[in-house]
Amino acid sequence: MGDDNNSVYGSSTSSTGPVMPRQKPASRNRHGFLYFRSLNSIRNKIIFSLLSVYVLGSLAAVAALYSTSHIERKIDLIESFYELNQKVLETRRYEKNYLLYGNDVDLLSALDYLDEARSALDELRHEKVFAHASSRGVIELETYATRLKRVYSTRLKRIDQPPLSPEESARYRDELREQGHELTQFVLEVDALARKGVEEDTRRYRHVALVILASALVVGGVLSLSLIRWIIGPLEYIRQAVAQIMRGELTDIPVEPVSKGCVECADLIRSLNMLFHVLEDKHNQLIQSAKLAAVGKVTAGIAHEINNPLNNISLTAEVLLEDLPNIENDDRMEMVSDIVTQADRAREVVRHLLDFSRSRKPSAWEKVDLVELIRTTQSLLRNQLRIGRVNVRDEMSKYPVIVMGNPNQLQQVLVNIFLNACQAMGEEGGEIKIIAREDHGTGLVEISDTGPGISEDIRRNVFDPFFTTKNTGTGLGLSLSYSIIKEHNGELMLSSEPGKGTAFRFTLPLHSV
Amino acid sequence: MSVESVVQTIRLLVIDDEVIVGKRLKQIFDKMGYEVEVRTDGASAIELMEQKKFDIVITDLKMDGMDGMQVLSRVRELNPATKVIIITGYAQLETSQQAFREGVFDFIAKPFRLDELKQVILRAIKEQHVPGNRVQN
């Protein structure tokens, strides 16, 4: 990869804290931190949600406390009313006894109970709700007391004053009874009022509780759903993007879709993007070093391939030098043209080797004719094959088989398969059969050898990195070939029968015209 | 050079699948008065050797079909007195050691200088111990 990438990583590793290239995320971060109300991060959203739950819970607790104390007070109040009621009833009972039997003790008792009723009423007067009612009660109570005393005083006056006429006396008694009735009536009314008030209050508090419950359900539900969407949404986005990259489309994951709602996700995506770049770099380095290892393996063959034309050149030149004047003109011409041809031959070998060993950008895809690529590879390895006593059977299509891809990397796959076949067949050599043709809309290449084959348990590991059965191999050749074909949206397969040889077969999508 | 004083014709066989090597060596050794045959593969060379004796065989090592080592062992069987010189662009210590064990006269790496080959051939002729075949320098 280019130097620019390295410099990006170089500078990023030297800086401290989270690394976010290409943008100015520091200010963005601080923005989110300072302006808490902007819900642009999962952190803020969680804090916001927890705060909402906290506030709602506190409200519910306060309401519950308030209602409890209120209802307690109401219960006290009802007790006070009961007290008042009892006292008034007692008063009335003694009043009746007195009126019936004229017993003074009954009258005194009635007055005593009336005093007690008065003090019970006094307590109620403190209650704001009953202030009005109890002031009426006081009037009723006092009127009753006056009338009670008047009835009593008429009886006392009988001694030193002319007695009241029976009509007058009867009228006083009637008035007392009437007032007593009024008083009882009042007490009943107030009692009913109080009970109604308590019921209303209870109902109201129940409503408050229901409202709080309902709002808790609504707010909780909305918050939960939003939290899920806030958190799961970006995560799902990242998951899909990563899955897409795993399918072989290595592009930067765009930050924009989540940068407003989830700063953490944006940071995560930036880190992932960097990770992918680093991995891509490492992967390319790995491919390149495996390729150089393959170059090392074919060096002997390459040397031979260069030494031969070189020898032809030097031999011809020396013969010319030694005997130039005596050589006939035609021979001279032939010899000089031999030199040129052999120089071309050497140049071609060097070009093939350089073509193969140089690294090309992985993105540099172009139209590749698989048949031609195999022929080039074959000529690169010609001497390797010869030294290994390998006979090549060419069953390739007469027509080009065009796919899109990185010719350099695809050639590496071919070299790996060829070298593997040579090594498999060992010193005795054997035959390599090459098939290349269009097959069901794909470009199919099959390279099979007549080696000893691969046993079942080794076959399973053949594409694993660093797996090798040789002492000299890196164990990367076939695993990288596998990943290169994968990157080209193709399939690399292996079939082998122990004793009969091994076939590597790969398919690549044809280039659609 | 001083190899012109040959008493009896030296028979030379050049085996190399590089056509130019055969052509040039024939060109130069013809002029030096040797009798030179050229073959580009091991099998036809053996065939020739079965009909005709050669004093010196110059063979390439890596060839399609029969390679230089096989030629060497066949020559040892046919005529142990024949000197075999191997020329190869695929020079490895192992192969050269093996070649010497098999009784090769010398082992020359390509690309070689013409003089180098001439010296080796002269030495081979000297060692032939055939009266009249000795070459005076």
Interface residues (C-beta under 8 A of the other chain):
Chain A: A300 G301 A303 H304 E305 I306 N307 N308 L310 N311 N312 I313 S314 L315 T316 E318 V319 E322 D323 N326 D331 M335 D338 Q342 N383 R386 I387
Chain B: E18 I20 V21 R24 L25 Q27 I28 K31 K62 D64 I87 T88 G89 Y90 Q92 A109 K110 P111 F112 R113 L114
